[in-house]
């Protein structure tokens, strides 16, 4: 860490020598150990030694950013020169803003040390568990890894953050097969701080493997109806939260004024049972930075509180551009407040609908309208899941759905980068063949 | 150009084990303007060396962010140790990879790095033009970008290679409002293989294309929703390329075949109309240089074209050397790696349906009630061949003539069923190459094809 800090200071010095009014540098070193399974068999073991230095400078209110992974005296000087050249080619902009309160903090989180043998044993055990419990599942690809990183952030205003972090990641891509029958593929994953228990018990891995195997007899449905869509935590993040964040609350749509929520701060935008926040400090999170990309100490914040829009998800730059408040972190580690009914109780109250595990569609329109295939889905009839579906499309409007909430489950999925419940929304058009 | 630090590495290869060592530098440059504000102005570069060793059916791999002889020796040892670990803990007991004859390929592409000012000034001139000539837009984004990869590869058997692939683009994304005030978007990429300064010398050369994009978004803003259901459509060449890549190409990547893709059961069977022939081209297609040419892959295989569908019959897969041995096929140069720290994976190169004999105007004239679907913002497909593409630009066809423009919609279907409905194939191939294919790693790919008349499920509103 001392060497990284020394190098970061050297890069800053070079930028100052070239006349930077402000500079910030991030220097990192990381090691990754990874196992790959392809087509159900171990295929590869990787060990990666990476490092990176990235520099942002401001001169005459112009900004330039560069990064490289070569270190050395000449490289530090060349990096600074490239950054200054890049920024001088740009245009002045008063909106750039970086942390100006000197501080020095050190963070240690996650699993900074890798236990490679245990990673291998847990990987092998996961594969064996899947083969035993779900023999029709073919693991197209499974990647398990541990990444450890040391990171130093310095800026010319006297801010210094030193981070030592690490995490285990398990990522699975699989489908079920039986003779001529086969299902759509499904992806699942979890980030962990430790390997204390079998990985199949983490997040929703076991339940979702079982559900994919149950889809071998999927068939299309006839006709079209407007009904309720029950979204799994994964599909909820993909369809509803991703759209709301990107299309309604992010830098781009607020700077260019295309967000349909641009004038809704403090107003109701969702059912009052809905509260959504970004919580990198939440103790269940394995990912999430302790400071923002502009050097400010990160804090958890609420985007929607009891249905009212509490904050946009803006960087300092975009906040200054639009006259709004910046977000308190880089909008990672999403949490949606759980409800008070179980998933089974919610489904029991649905006359006709669809249970969606994955959505295959494009980025919804700026208006929130979306349309795509409900992958890995099941038909809900008269309060219960009746059969698996294929080739079924769903369409709707995310902004409308947030105000047409049927229920939020008391169960949540904790996967190391989010805490999300199941949620059911009305007014979704469900079309068969 | 990348200095050869690997020339003596062969001495460190263990006899009898297939071994690769690769030095690589990757660069990206980008400038982005949002309504005239420079919101991105960045340059990145990464370089390093990696090694991969095959033992008994499994690979060991290692990389380090340093490009030197010493670094190469270090990763060769780590990759070897990883291969030994895997072979001893999960022995697959498979034979060695079939050897290839030794060869050498040296690129003649020299990547000259332009200063950042070049990208910003060009983007600024384009933005100024759009701001002045497209007054009804409610938002505009202009990006000027270049990415490149240069690699030095030494292999224990096969072709040693020095390759370079730069590509550069200008992206324009326009937003306009419908009469009801709802925003609609349209996007276009200009450019292709080559450095930014080679591809873009005069902003005025793009003005007519920008004018057309503006006309199209205004028509789209006044557009209508497509009527949902199974329809006869003409897919434009861009959409055919998307279909070739996403819905067919991925299912015939041999690693996905082993992972359970639908194509595993279809080799030798009719999967498309006899009018359809589809290939993954290496470096030349239809008598011209392919959009993103590949001459040698990252396993040391000289690149050749792969015919995937011939006259409607599925005839081939895309392979790595390992899967080629498994399927008793010949590897053709599809194993490619994105960064120095990535291992080669089976990837497409330039995937396209071959042209037919029909004229686009005749194809449109032949439809009483259908759609002409031109552009897509995104596409996704399943290993079952089930696909979904967003349609960002299209028109009604009524009584053989183009009608109103369409608002955003989607099409979906199952590739090997939908391709059987193709009954007219256009005579002109349209290529695109600006995106990245996402698998475990990103990868630049080309995709293309002619217009196709076929039946497809359209999503409507």
Interface residues (C-beta under 8 A of the other chain):
Chain A: X38 X39 X41 X42 X43 X44 X45 X46 X47 X48 X49 X50 X51 X52 X54 X63 X64 X65 X66 X67 X68 X69 X70 X82 X85 X86 X87 X88 X89 X90 X91 X93 X120 X124 X138 X139 X140 X141 X143 X173 X175 X177 X180 X182 X183 X184 X185 X224 X251 X252 X255 X256 X257 X258 X317 X321 X360 X361 X362 X363 X365 X366 X367 X369 X371 X372 X373 X375 X390 X391 X393 X395 X429 X431 X433
Chain B: X34 X35 X37 X38 X39 X41 X42 X43 X44 X45 X46 X47 X48 X57 X58 X59 X60 X61 X62 X63 X64 X65 X66 X78 X79 X82 X83 X85 X86 X89 X90 X92 X115 X116 X117 X120 X121 X124 X138 X139 X141 X175 X182 X183 X184 X185 X228 X255 X256 X258 X259 X260 X262 X265 X341 X343 X377 X378 X379 X380 X382 X383 X384 X386 X388 X389 X390 X408 X409 X410 X412 X414 X440 X457 X459 X460 X461
